[in-house]
């Protein structure tokens, strides 16, 4: 029972991670209709931005939490304006290929200069250590990760579902031309959405930096899972990706108790089942 | 052109097309070989060509990769006295990325042997690629020297008369680290094992040592290759109450599990970590704060003595990092291979290996090395402990040498060998 409680809590923490990552993907897919394969690379860039800030400029963890997403978001603006905006009229496949190529380029670049073993990002002193919950030892940093991720997820959900800006966004997703006719600057909205999406990936990267090694490969290790989460939740569904992220984290935690060897496969098993029964995903609208 | 060689050419061409960037390290292919007229010297052709086939871009590229090529170049320079020529023939070094795939490694090696007249292949980090290429070397009668891979099968049931396993195997790592920790009271273990052949081999070799000496294995968690998050497994290890957490994984998996074991307080609560395959690049990347006190076994450490320091200095000048055990092994194996060609006047695999068997190898890397019938180079190994940050006096000053393990203790005895070449 103790083991089970511990594993469920761990699952929830990992699920929170999945949720932040897949939320960014869902937002980008919803607005730009692009399957954003560079999301893992953006996550890696966020972690590297934090590491470089600390190593070269002495910027601490808390400042990085704000700065790294801004820097990566600014890069996102460039990418969207210079590259992606040229592809909107084409088949979505081109966007997938472009972002996939971009991811390979960025990862190759960082591998060239920083190798594959990765860089060590120290735990911020305020969050090191941990407490004994009776059924498990919970490092303070993990507790922080779950609080931070859930806050970001629900803030995003609120922004999109409950505010005027969010209403524009949703309208843009439904019918961009009509929205533009009402005098809303749709291309700007698209650019900002993309920047927000990659900024969230970068934030996840900063959150991950003290736990995992900051390395060029860290993004490609996680991206496949995150895609599975988005597919299960329903492409483009905001609430779907948050809930699916958390749910799959829990499920993976359970699998690790009963049959650890299957802990990765279980996510894809669920994905296959969902695609068979509800091809649009658990929370997706049938096209 | 015979159909067979046409097929070889075609597959070579297709392969280079498919692999694209991956073969950026390739030298341009040599001209199709023309039959050489017999000469006084018994070299097979006009050049002595050696290849470094390893991981240049994947998870093992830090511990082998470009550094192995630098080490190979150092060996060529030294063996030829800087002239690049041996017995009046040019020594040429080629390299390629096997991308950790056995099929790519095998087809590259086939092209090298058949078309480009490569005489010997080195490094082969990753056991699957090493086994595939060694098998091919056996078929073609070419020398294959493995320094980067650890599978005991290379000199066990898959042994080859033309294959040499130069640096380390899972058995030597397991016995070194396992036995040492048992002696210090670490008699209950929990394993964190990468769920593939290599991890299983490390785990079972180490378990055998532990059980033989009265220790207990309390549990095992097997994780898929390239896992990011180890917290679930670490919780189980913590709950087991084992004194030692044995890490039967490598590369990124090892790095992340060590980092998270620290985070989850395993180390602070008195459990000790035993890395069963740790390279100095892993320690460099994790830092001493996280890794201090960890035990590990290696076949080489740059700061062993004056000889190893002098060689490592010349490596450092080119690579800007200290050599790993794999880098050092590539240097040592290639240097001794070239010297054997010089001594025997031929590049015939059988003759060269026969000559190597007569030597006791003592170079900047290998101490008391004797080449066994099954292809295993038996030499001293070192039990190392990672220093505390306060004990580290200079860059890369990471280990204190706890014990020199004599070669015979570090390898499986021939009496237990599954190698068909050993007559019992």
Interface residues (C-beta under 8 A of the other chain):
Chain A: X2 X3 X6 X7 X10 X11 X13 X14 X108 X111 X115 X116 X117 X118 X119 X120 X122 X123 X130 X136 X137 X139 X141 X142 X211 X212 X213 X215 X217 X218 X221 X222 X253 X256 X257 X260 X261 X263 X264
Chain B: X57 X58 X59 X60 X61 X62 X63 X195 X221 X222 X223 X224 X226 X227 X228 X229 X231 X232 X233 X235 X236 X238 X239 X251 X252 X255 X256 X259 X260 X263 X264 X265 X269 X281 X282 X284 X285 X286 X287 X289 X290
